[in-house]
Amino acid sequence: MFKPEIKTKQPFASQFLESALVPGKEKLANSYMLTGSNTMDMYFLALETARVLNCPEKTPNCTCPGCGWIAQNRHPAVITISPVDYIRHNKDSKPKTVITIDQARGLKQALSVTSRYHRVIIFTDAKEGKEYQTRAEQAWGNYREFIAPPVPENTDSARENWIPAPLSRKTFHSEPANALLKLIEEPPPQVTFFFLAKDREDMIDTIVSRSQVIPLAYNPEPSLETGILDGFFNKFPPDSKEEAVLYAERLLEIAKENSLPPEELLNLLENHLVTLARHNSDNAGFCKAAVNRLKSIRQAKLELSSYVNPQAVMDSLLIKLAQ
Ligand SMILES: [Zn+2]
């Protein structure tokens, strides 16, 4: 059934879903909530479920047209709903920062028309844009050989800078969620929902209680996170006080662009310095400086947790880190 590439990464979740797909013994839930540290794995699992449901062969490397469409993510049976996908239902047809009530209504409408396919609806957060290029390259890595970003509804152009991200209550709030409750509880025949999130706490209870929750194996997206700061590390630490202030500003921008709290960025900075120190363990001067820098970072984290203004914390930290 499922491709070996996802089975090795997520053996439990793959087996669990496969067992619900055995021909003649299907026992699919109406709705699944996949939770864990790797949204790409969750997205892959949802697409594999859609592929097996719509393929006569059900083999991992099937070459039927349906499996080909799924690999290109242009199969009419798969609907990805995120703030940047399925947007033709928004009044202005533009991407938003949240999943909208109009998208929920559009979906209801679409599902009221019967289909010869088994439709799989994937709710996820997603980011798209030039600023996500590095992250997208790293997040996709060799996943590109098996799956692809959803093909946009009105163009045929490939999406280089699209990445799935876990849902949160902020992106998928109660209004669109509640509009879908009845549909999730009693979907039309051959419709299955997937919700991708870090943790069940990130979704409103009414959705969680109507879904079968499948926790994924821990498979963090490390390159994704360090990728955010790659450009930054090339010229780190700053050379002067002026440069330090610019760096502080840029760090806060990066935090905002990636919806990361500044504390998380300091964790990444800390990891980076520890790795650098390991690589330079025979350079006593470097290590001594690294220890001092790590102390400054810990101090800054402490300040952030005591609600000192992040801008002030970053400015003073980067000035301390400057050579
Ligand atoms: Zn096939």
Boltz pocket constraint, residues with backbone or C-beta under 6 A from the ligand:
constraints:
  - pocket:
      binder: B
      contacts: [[A, 51], [A, 54], [A, 55], [A, 56], [A, 57], [A, 58], [A, 59], [A, 62], [A, 63], [A, 64], [A, 65], [A, 66], [A, 67]]
      max_distance: 6.0
